[in-house]
Amino acid sequence: PAAPGSVESPARPHVPLGVIVAIACVAQFMVVLDTSIVNVALPAMKTGLGLSTTDQQWVVDGYLITFGGFLLLAARAGDLFGRKWVFQAGLVVFTLASLTGGLAGDPGLLLGARIVQGIGAAALAPSSLSLITASHPEGELRHRAMAIWAM
């Protein structure tokens, strides 16, 4: 292990770099998409689940608050436990919470799923970028990969 404060050069992955960029981009796209796509479904949720205006606001805000609140903690967890592990854990949490939210039959379950989904998103966002920086050598290749991720 590296000494505290030093940067250890990670081993290059056996997965093609383009695949890493594609996976990181899809994960980041899902995180960003889930911040706003729920607004499209709010009218259907209101009638289907009987959501009040306050409930609807919490469905949107529950995700955003936990996403923002856990972002730095998840980034640090990636440093401590490994980017790949945090990415995979975030992906599992995010996916299961998305499934639960989609199948929710009452407002409480939907809100709980959105809150947990925000935690999964907080793990995905920083770890997807750090997977790119760790797998691509310094220089133009890394810059191009980061530019693609940022779009």
Secondary structure by P-SEA (a helix, b strand, c coil): ccccccccccccccccaaaaaaaaaaaaaaaaaaacccccaaaaaaaaccccaaaaaaaaaaaaaaaaaaaaaaaaaaaaccaaaaaaaaaaaaaaaaaaaaacccaaaaaaaaaaaaaaaaaaaaaaaaaaaaaccccaaaaaaaaaaac
